[in-house]
Amino acid sequence: MYNPHADGNSGLGSSLEIGTCTALPLRVTNAILRVGHAVQSTDVSIAGQSFTDLTGATLTFTLQRSMKVAMHGHGSVTGSGGTATYTHCGFRFVIDGAGQGDGTWGDEIIGVGRTGHPGWFSSWSIGREVTLVAGTHSIKLQMTGWSGSDAACLNVANSYGAAQLWLEGY
C-alpha cells in the first residue's frame, strides 16, 4: 500500500474502482482502496498550550460511500528557545474541524529536551481509526506546547523529521 516512489500529497477519492470476479469462490472484504499521504511543508514552533496546524500535513477528500479510515501521523520534535531545558508536546488529528483525543494533549504527549540538551529530537507517532460517511472530509495534524515551560515545541519540515499524515480507507 505504501509507495516509496510516490511524490507529493495524494488522497482518498472516488477515482479508484474495485472490480468483482465471479469465476473464483473468493470474497474480498475490507480491501484497502487507496492510501493518502501529506507531508509538513514549513517549520512549526509553538510555545504554550495552543494547538497549531502542522502546515501541509492535511488531506481533503471525497468519499462516495461510508467507510472506515485508518489514520497514522508521525514526525520528530525538539524543544526550542526559552530558558527551560525541557517541555512537553502534544499531537492530535483534527477530523472535519473537530480535534481528537484528550482536550489538552490530543492523541499523544511526549517530553522533549531543548537544543543542546539530552533528548534533543524525539520521535512521535499517533494512530486512530474512524468511520466516515459519504461526502467531503478534511483530516490534518496539529501540535501543542506546554504552558508550564517557556521552551517551544519545534517540528522541522526536513527529510528526517517532518510530520507525515497517512490515510487508508477500507
Secondary structure as GFF3:
##gff-version 3
##sequence-region A 1 170
A	DSSP	beta_strand	34	39	.	.	.	ID=ss1
A	DSSP	beta_strand	44	46	.	.	.	ID=ss2
A	DSSP	beta_strand	52	63	.	.	.	ID=ss3
A	DSSP	beta_strand	67	80	.	.	.	ID=ss4
A	DSSP	beta_strand	86	95	.	.	.	ID=ss5
A	DSSP	beta_strand	98	99	.	.	.	ID=ss6
A	DSSP	beta_strand	108	113	.	.	.	ID=ss7
A	DSSP	beta_strand	121	132	.	.	.	ID=ss8
A	DSSP	beta_strand	135	144	.	.	.	ID=ss9
A	DSSP	beta_strand	152	155	.	.	.	ID=ss10
A	DSSP	beta_strand	164	169	.	.	.	ID=ss11
###
